[in-house]
Amino acid sequence: MSSGAGFKNTLTATIAAVRAHGIKRVFWQYLTLDQAKFGKHVGTDQFGNEYYHNPEDLFGRDRWVLYHKWNYDGSQVPAEWNQWLTHTTDDLPDALPKAFYQAEHVENVTGTRAAFKTYSTTKPKIDAWEPTVKDRS
């Protein structure tokens, strides 16, 4: 396959995505997905992430998420939507009842200001050495 055929496929996919979603949404897809995709909107989670499905696309690439936040992370996808994205189940999470023991989803906050920081409440066993400077006169 020549590079011209790849460009043609990218161009036709971009045109189809602009027709389906509009130029603003396609621009957002290029910023977050690095490609233009089009498909059926199947749902939105409680964080504002939008989930899409295109059965005509390759298996494994036929389901995707458009994150609500700019600095997106895979931990922002709740477990029930992750099951749908990875083809573990074909049922949409909106149709499935939530189990009574499931906690609300919280994204991973490592590396942010909200991250947990440990601290010690005990006195250190070793005192740090503090050098003294003698007067040189």
Backbone as a chain_set.jsonl record, in Angstrom:
{"seq": "MSSGAGFKNTLTATIAAVRAHGIKRVFWQYLTLDQAKFGKHVGTDQFGNEYYHNPEDLFGRDRWVLYHKWNYDGSQVPAEWNQWLTHTTDDLPDALPKAFYQAEHVENVTGTRAAFKTYSTTKPKIDAWEPTVKDRS", "coords": {"N": [[0.856, -1.17, 0.0], [0.613, 2.147, -0.862], [1.754, 5.387, 0.307], [-0.012, 7.29, -0.519], [-2.493, 6.025, -0.659], [-3.012, 5.633, 2.051], [-3.272, 8.276, 2.864], [-5.529, 8.953, 1.412], [-7.472, 7.299, 2.625], [-7.434, 8.393, 5.2], [-8.295, 10.959, 4.628], [-10.886, 10.503, 3.581], [-12.066, 9.369, 5.85], [-11.936, 11.54, 7.592], [-13.594, 13.384, 6.29], [-16.026, 11.981, 6.396], [-16.341, 11.919, 9.167], [-16.599, 14.65, 9.748], [-19.004, 15.176, 8.475], [-20.678, 13.61, 10.061], [-20.287, 14.481, 12.744], [-19.51, 17.167, 12.859], [-17.303, 20.024, 12.49], [-16.074, 21.063, 14.778], [-16.16, 18.978, 16.679], [-14.651, 17.049, 15.336], [-12.175, 18.311, 15.246], [-11.596, 18.255, 17.998], [-11.385, 15.494, 18.268], [-9.073, 15.002, 16.775], [-7.228, 16.265, 18.419], [-7.332, 14.724, 20.743], [-7.547, 11.941, 20.051], [-5.882, 11.631, 17.889], [-6.824, 11.041, 15.392], [-9.592, 11.075, 13.103], [-12.759, 9.879, 13.851], [-15.862, 8.236, 13.28], [-19.09, 7.374, 14.394], [-21.778, 5.727, 16.158], [-23.224, 7.379, 18.88], [-23.315, 5.965, 21.976], [-23.562, 6.314, 24.685], [-23.115, 8.21, 27.774], [-21.042, 8.746, 30.551], [-21.039, 9.37, 34.171], [-19.069, 11.262, 34.463], [-18.972, 12.772, 32.202], [-17.723, 11.734, 29.989], [-17.862, 10.561, 26.658], [-19.114, 7.823, 24.805], [-18.584, 5.814, 21.946], [-19.541, 3.823, 19.086], [-18.691, 1.952, 16.243], [-19.553, -0.411, 14.167], [-18.514, -1.055, 11.675], [-15.845, -0.569, 11.661], [-12.46, -1.786, 12.37], [-12.182, -4.738, 14.403], [-11.725, -4.284, 17.824], [-10.995, -1.706, 17.508], [-13.342, -0.558, 17.222], [-14.837, 0.555, 19.215], [-14.773, 3.422, 21.22], [-13.716, 6.14, 23.377], [-14.445, 9.508, 24.075], [-12.875, 11.699, 25.993], [-13.931, 13.829, 28.645], [-12.328, 15.654, 29.989], [-9.381, 17.611, 29.352], [-6.761, 16.793, 30.11], [-6.573, 13.796, 29.969], [-6.925, 10.448, 31.274], [-6.591, 6.93, 31.515], [-7.745, 5.936, 33.815], [-9.988, 7.385, 34.232], [-12.172, 6.236, 33.183], [-15.02, 4.552, 34.12], [-15.481, 1.284, 35.671], [-17.594, -0.286, 34.621], [-17.997, 0.827, 32.079], [-15.492, 0.365, 31.033], [-15.522, -2.389, 30.75], [-17.296, -2.622, 28.626], [-15.891, -1.208, 26.621], [-13.642, -2.845, 26.2], [-14.706, -5.121, 25.105], [-15.558, -7.061, 26.897], [-18.133, -7.333, 27.687], [-21.189, -7.026, 25.87], [-23.305, -5.613, 26.631], [-24.694, -2.465, 27.375], [-23.62, -0.246, 29.956], [-25.621, 1.348, 31.066], [-27.886, -0.177, 31.001], [-27.444, -2.217, 32.765], [-27.949, -3.291, 36.121], [-26.598, -1.76, 39.061], [-24.482, -3.276, 41.393], [-25.038, -3.747, 44.907], [-22.784, -3.612, 46.479], [-20.865, -2.197, 45.117], [-18.63, 0.482, 44.942], [-18.568, 4.046, 44.357], [-16.994, 5.232, 41.403], [-13.676, 6.449, 41.365], [-11.235, 8.479, 39.987], [-7.721, 7.899, 39.318], [-5.542, 9.732, 41.24], [-2.863, 10.102, 41.447], [0.113, 11.951, 41.394], [-1.055, 14.408, 41.357], [-2.355, 17.302, 43.12], [-4.21, 16.26, 44.82], [-3.308, 13.814, 45.609], [-2.513, 11.112, 47.857], [-0.493, 11.634, 50.656], [2.009, 10.375, 52.635], [2.767, 10.538, 56.137], [4.634, 10.702, 59.181], [3.82, 9.994, 62.541], [5.336, 9.405, 64.667], [8.199, 9.842, 66.813], [11.406, 10.357, 65.4], [13.896, 7.759, 65.412], [16.561, 8.257, 65.159], [18.524, 11.076, 65.543], [19.172, 13.763, 63.413], [22.412, 14.834, 62.314], [23.806, 17.933, 63.023], [26.035, 20.137, 61.771], [28.562, 22.073, 63.446], [30.013, 25.279, 63.356], [33.209, 26.466, 63.865], [34.588, 29.405, 65.248], [36.915, 31.317, 63.432], [38.974, 33.006, 64.338]], "CA": [[0.0, 0.0, 0.0], [1.418, 3.358, -0.936], [1.382, 6.407, 1.288], [-1.155, 8.017, -1.06], [-3.712, 5.305, -0.279], [-3.239, 5.933, 3.462], [-3.773, 9.648, 2.941], [-6.898, 8.94, 0.892], [-8.316, 6.724, 3.667], [-7.523, 9.379, 6.27], [-9.108, 12.073, 4.141], [-12.291, 10.084, 3.515], [-12.539, 9.205, 7.231], [-12.121, 12.877, 8.143], [-14.8, 13.96, 5.665], [-17.182, 11.283, 6.969], [-16.482, 12.345, 10.562], [-17.119, 16.024, 9.74], [-20.432, 15.081, 8.147], [-21.408, 12.98, 11.162], [-20.162, 15.142, 14.049], [-19.21, 18.59, 12.765], [-15.875, 20.362, 12.462], [-15.572, 21.277, 16.139], [-15.962, 17.66, 17.292], [-13.538, 16.383, 14.642], [-10.955, 18.959, 15.739], [-11.362, 17.704, 19.333], [-10.922, 14.12, 18.083], [-7.672, 15.039, 16.354], [-6.415, 16.643, 19.569], [-7.309, 13.687, 21.778], [-7.388, 10.596, 19.502], [-4.933, 11.7, 16.775], [-7.484, 10.636, 14.154], [-11.026, 11.362, 13.063], [-13.57, 8.667, 13.864], [-17.291, 8.5, 13.316], [-19.866, 6.23, 14.825], [-22.998, 6.004, 16.908], [-23.056, 7.72, 20.291], [-24.074, 4.964, 22.721], [-23.798, 6.691, 26.071], [-22.262, 9.156, 28.485], [-20.961, 8.372, 31.961], [-21.285, 10.444, 35.131], [-17.987, 12.242, 34.38], [-19.105, 13.502, 30.957], [-17.053, 11.031, 28.896], [-18.811, 10.074, 25.659], [-18.71, 6.53, 24.26], [-19.038, 5.647, 20.57], [-19.393, 2.493, 18.506], [-18.816, 1.861, 14.794], [-19.32, -1.825, 13.867], [-17.826, -1.222, 10.401], [-14.413, -0.392, 11.888], [-11.765, -3.009, 12.747], [-12.474, -5.237, 15.74], [-10.751, -3.752, 18.777], [-10.956, -0.261, 17.308], [-14.697, -0.161, 16.888], [-15.416, 1.268, 20.36], [-13.821, 4.399, 21.747], [-14.222, 7.123, 24.33], [-13.971, 10.889, 24.002], [-12.814, 12.147, 27.378], [-14.467, 15.16, 28.924], [-11.22, 16.515, 30.413], [-8.265, 17.727, 28.419], [-5.665, 15.945, 30.576], [-7.28, 12.536, 30.19], [-6.192, 9.305, 31.788], [-7.41, 5.738, 31.412], [-8.462, 5.668, 35.064], [-11.202, 8.194, 34.256], [-13.253, 5.417, 32.643], [-15.541, 3.641, 35.152], [-15.284, -0.147, 35.397], [-18.645, -0.836, 33.755], [-17.735, 1.268, 30.705], [-14.27, -0.301, 30.6], [-15.934, -3.718, 30.283], [-17.888, -2.474, 27.293], [-14.844, -0.795, 25.68], [-12.717, -3.947, 25.925], [-15.491, -6.243, 24.589], [-15.84, -8.071, 27.909], [-19.572, -7.485, 27.589], [-21.812, -6.224, 24.821], [-24.39, -4.847, 27.247], [-24.326, -1.116, 27.789], [-23.691, -0.125, 31.414], [-26.862, 1.98, 31.49], [-28.917, -1.204, 31.093], [-27.108, -3.154, 33.826], [-28.12, -2.75, 37.478], [-25.365, -1.66, 39.83], [-24.518, -4.13, 42.577], [-25.117, -2.963, 46.137], [-21.472, -3.507, 47.105], [-19.954, -1.413, 44.283], [-18.398, 1.858, 45.361], [-18.519, 5.01, 43.263], [-15.693, 5.26, 40.738], [-12.812, 7.609, 41.603], [-10.074, 8.368, 39.107], [-6.414, 7.866, 39.952], [-5.085, 11.108, 41.438], [-1.421, 10.103, 41.651], [0.806, 13.015, 40.676], [-1.798, 15.658, 41.45], [-2.404, 17.836, 44.48], [-5.126, 15.452, 45.625], [-2.698, 12.516, 45.895], [-2.273, 10.817, 49.266], [0.901, 11.808, 51.071], [2.209, 9.76, 53.944], [3.517, 11.289, 57.132], [4.869, 9.902, 60.365], [3.415, 10.631, 63.792], [6.25, 8.971, 65.72], [9.477, 10.556, 66.897], [12.455, 9.588, 64.724], [14.804, 7.046, 66.305], [17.891, 8.823, 64.996], [18.53, 12.523, 65.36], [20.08, 14.172, 62.34], [23.589, 15.564, 62.76], [23.896, 19.317, 62.578], [27.429, 20.561, 61.962], [28.808, 23.364, 64.11], [31.127, 26.001, 62.737], [34.05, 27.13, 64.856], [35.016, 30.75, 64.902], [38.291, 31.278, 62.919], [39.725, 34.225, 64.641]], "C": [[0.9, 1.23, 0.0], [0.936, 4.365, 0.092], [0.199, 7.231, 0.791], [-2.474, 7.365, -0.695], [-4.042, 5.567, 1.185], [-3.79, 7.334, 3.65], [-5.219, 9.717, 2.472], [-7.865, 8.381, 1.934], [-8.495, 7.692, 4.824], [-8.418, 10.531, 5.863], [-10.586, 11.688, 4.082], [-12.867, 9.882, 4.914], [-12.795, 10.557, 7.877], [-13.378, 13.524, 7.576], [-16.05, 13.302, 6.237], [-17.414, 11.699, 8.417], [-17.022, 13.76, 10.658], [-18.602, 16.018, 9.411], [-21.243, 14.545, 9.321], [-21.421, 13.835, 12.424], [-19.947, 16.648, 13.985], [-17.726, 18.86, 12.934], [-15.292, 20.524, 13.863], [-15.268, 19.938, 16.813], [-14.795, 16.919, 16.644], [-12.208, 17.004, 15.063], [-10.606, 18.428, 17.121], [-10.866, 16.257, 19.235], [-9.456, 14.093, 17.653], [-6.762, 15.413, 17.516], [-6.285, 15.505, 20.576], [-7.039, 12.283, 21.239], [-6.325, 10.499, 18.411], [-5.521, 11.177, 15.466], [-8.962, 10.997, 14.249], [-11.779, 10.038, 12.987], [-15.032, 9.079, 13.865], [-18.003, 7.215, 13.68], [-21.072, 6.68, 15.617], [-22.658, 6.295, 18.364], [-23.932, 6.769, 21.1], [-24.313, 5.347, 24.168], [-22.791, 7.677, 26.604], [-22.231, 8.738, 29.945], [-21.142, 9.591, 32.863], [-20.206, 11.512, 35.108], [-18.04, 13.063, 33.101], [-18.36, 12.877, 29.79], [-18.101, 10.441, 27.966], [-18.255, 8.818, 24.993], [-19.373, 6.321, 22.908], [-18.766, 4.223, 20.098], [-19.602, 2.576, 16.993], [-18.521, 0.408, 14.405], [-18.605, -2.064, 12.539], [-16.315, -1.066, 10.535], [-13.787, -1.737, 12.288], [-12.13, -3.422, 14.161], [-11.353, -4.789, 16.683], [-10.597, -2.254, 18.655], [-12.345, 0.284, 17.025], [-15.428, 0.534, 18.03], [-14.362, 2.208, 20.912], [-14.532, 5.389, 22.641], [-13.623, 8.485, 23.995], [-14.045, 11.442, 25.416], [-13.328, 13.571, 27.516], [-13.339, 16.14, 29.267], [-10.124, 16.531, 29.349], [-7.121, 16.811, 28.825], [-6.245, 14.581, 30.977], [-6.333, 11.435, 30.629], [-7.127, 8.099, 31.717], [-8.197, 5.422, 32.673], [-9.728, 6.512, 35.187], [-12.401, 7.446, 33.674], [-13.74, 4.489, 33.754], [-15.456, 2.184, 34.706], [-16.337, -0.699, 34.45], [-18.467, -0.4, 32.305], [-16.46, 0.632, 30.169], [-14.578, -1.711, 30.109], [-16.509, -3.638, 28.879], [-16.819, -2.113, 26.264], [-13.941, -1.948, 25.277], [-13.423, -5.217, 25.474], [-15.649, -7.368, 25.607], [-17.332, -8.371, 27.924], [-20.088, -6.613, 26.455], [-22.971, -5.392, 25.354], [-23.887, -3.471, 27.657], [-24.493, -0.976, 29.295], [-24.969, 0.537, 31.904], [-27.962, 0.944, 31.702], [-28.672, -2.167, 32.256], [-27.356, -2.537, 35.198], [-26.785, -2.751, 38.217], [-25.503, -2.499, 41.093], [-24.451, -3.267, 43.847], [-23.748, -2.747, 46.776], [-20.48, -2.678, 46.291], [-19.856, 0.01, 44.796], [-18.406, 2.765, 44.133], [-17.099, 5.055, 42.701], [-14.964, 6.564, 41.05], [-11.588, 7.434, 40.723], [-8.783, 8.376, 39.91], [-5.875, 9.287, 40.044], [-3.589, 11.176, 41.729], [-0.77, 11.185, 40.803], [0.064, 14.334, 40.67], [-1.763, 16.161, 42.891], [-3.299, 17.015, 45.398], [-4.538, 14.096, 46.014], [-2.457, 12.358, 47.39], [-0.794, 10.961, 49.565], [1.052, 11.253, 52.48], [2.967, 10.713, 54.86], [3.62, 10.418, 58.375], [4.446, 10.681, 61.603], [4.325, 10.221, 64.943], [7.533, 9.781, 65.681], [10.545, 9.723, 66.198], [13.412, 8.944, 65.73], [16.213, 7.632, 66.251], [17.748, 10.32, 64.788], [19.552, 12.881, 64.289], [21.229, 15.003, 62.908], [23.563, 16.961, 62.179], [25.315, 19.796, 62.822], [27.5, 21.922, 62.663], [30.027, 23.99, 63.468], [31.892, 26.72, 63.837], [34.443, 28.499, 64.332], [36.489, 30.734, 64.526], [39.04, 32.569, 63.223], [40.947, 33.998, 65.461]], "O": [[1.841, 1.32, 0.788], [-0.141, 4.222, 0.671], [-0.523, 7.815, 1.599], [-3.465, 8.053, -0.449], [-5.213, 5.708, 1.539], [-4.665, 7.561, 4.486], [-6.036, 10.438, 3.046], [-8.957, 8.92, 2.115], [-9.591, 7.802, 5.375], [-9.212, 11.022, 6.665], [-11.444, 12.47, 4.491], [-14.036, 10.191, 5.146], [-13.758, 10.715, 8.627], [-14.142, 14.146, 8.313], [-17.03, 13.987, 6.533], [-18.56, 11.82, 8.849], [-17.819, 14.056, 11.549], [-19.373, 16.772, 10.004], [-22.372, 14.98, 9.547], [-22.443, 13.915, 13.106], [-20.184, 17.34, 14.975], [-16.985, 18.027, 13.455], [-14.141, 20.16, 14.103], [-14.226, 19.788, 17.45], [-14.034, 16.238, 17.331], [-11.218, 16.29, 15.221], [-9.434, 18.172, 17.398], [-10.023, 15.838, 20.028], [-8.687, 13.252, 18.119], [-5.634, 14.927, 17.592], [-5.234, 15.344, 21.196], [-6.363, 11.499, 21.906], [-5.912, 9.398, 18.048], [-4.776, 10.9, 14.526], [-9.502, 11.197, 15.337], [-11.469, 9.184, 12.156], [-15.394, 10.136, 14.383], [-17.574, 6.118, 13.322], [-21.348, 7.875, 15.729], [-21.906, 5.557, 19.0], [-25.152, 6.76, 20.936], [-25.179, 4.767, 24.822], [-21.761, 7.947, 25.987], [-23.268, 8.41, 30.52], [-21.371, 10.702, 32.384], [-20.403, 12.583, 35.684], [-17.227, 13.971, 32.927], [-18.363, 13.44, 28.696], [-19.104, 9.89, 28.417], [-17.072, 8.756, 24.658], [-20.557, 6.606, 22.731], [-17.899, 3.522, 20.621], [-20.56, 3.189, 16.52], [-17.353, 0.027, 14.321], [-18.132, -3.174, 12.297], [-15.579, -1.401, 9.607], [-14.503, -2.711, 12.518], [-12.363, -2.573, 15.021], [-10.173, -4.911, 16.357], [-10.126, -1.596, 19.582], [-12.505, 1.441, 16.636], [-16.528, 1.051, 17.833], [-13.197, 1.835, 21.055], [-15.76, 5.475, 22.668], [-12.44, 8.594, 23.672], [-15.128, 11.631, 25.969], [-13.176, 14.398, 26.617], [-13.387, 17.309, 28.884], [-9.97, 15.594, 28.566], [-6.56, 16.118, 27.976], [-6.383, 14.266, 32.159], [-5.126, 11.481, 30.392], [-8.341, 8.254, 31.849], [-9.206, 4.719, 32.615], [-10.469, 6.363, 36.159], [-13.518, 7.965, 33.673], [-12.949, 3.709, 34.283], [-15.371, 1.891, 33.514], [-16.016, -1.495, 33.568], [-18.754, -1.173, 31.392], [-16.357, 0.383, 28.968], [-13.96, -2.181, 29.154], [-16.235, -4.497, 28.041], [-16.828, -2.646, 25.155], [-13.514, -2.021, 24.125], [-12.811, -6.285, 25.456], [-15.855, -8.518, 25.219], [-17.748, -9.508, 28.145], [-19.492, -5.588, 26.124], [-23.547, -4.574, 24.636], [-22.797, -3.331, 28.212], [-25.431, -1.541, 29.858], [-25.37, 0.317, 33.046], [-28.875, 1.165, 32.499], [-29.594, -2.859, 32.687], [-27.009, -1.377, 35.421], [-25.952, -3.635, 38.018], [-26.523, -2.437, 41.779], [-23.867, -2.184, 43.839], [-23.567, -1.796, 47.536], [-19.351, -2.475, 46.738], [-20.867, 0.664, 45.054], [-18.265, 2.295, 43.005], [-16.124, 4.93, 43.442], [-15.553, 7.644, 41.005], [-10.972, 6.368, 40.71], [-8.766, 8.817, 41.059], [-5.764, 9.973, 39.028], [-3.099, 12.199, 42.207], [-1.076, 11.314, 39.618], [0.513, 15.289, 40.037], [-1.201, 15.508, 43.77], [-3.157, 17.072, 46.619], [-5.206, 13.307, 46.684], [-2.227, 13.336, 48.101], [0.054, 10.47, 48.819], [0.312, 11.621, 53.393], [3.712, 11.58, 54.402], [2.807, 9.52, 58.595], [4.685, 11.885, 61.699], [4.109, 10.644, 66.079], [7.904, 10.335, 64.646], [10.591, 8.507, 66.381], [13.7, 9.524, 66.776], [16.971, 7.508, 67.213], [16.955, 10.774, 63.963], [20.663, 12.352, 64.275], [21.049, 15.772, 63.853], [23.326, 17.146, 60.986], [25.755, 19.855, 63.97], [26.636, 22.783, 62.499], [30.965, 23.292, 63.083], [31.324, 27.473, 64.629], [34.604, 28.707, 63.13], [37.274, 30.158, 65.278], [39.686, 33.127, 62.336], [41.662, 34.948, 65.781]]}, "num_chains": 1, "name": "protein.A"}
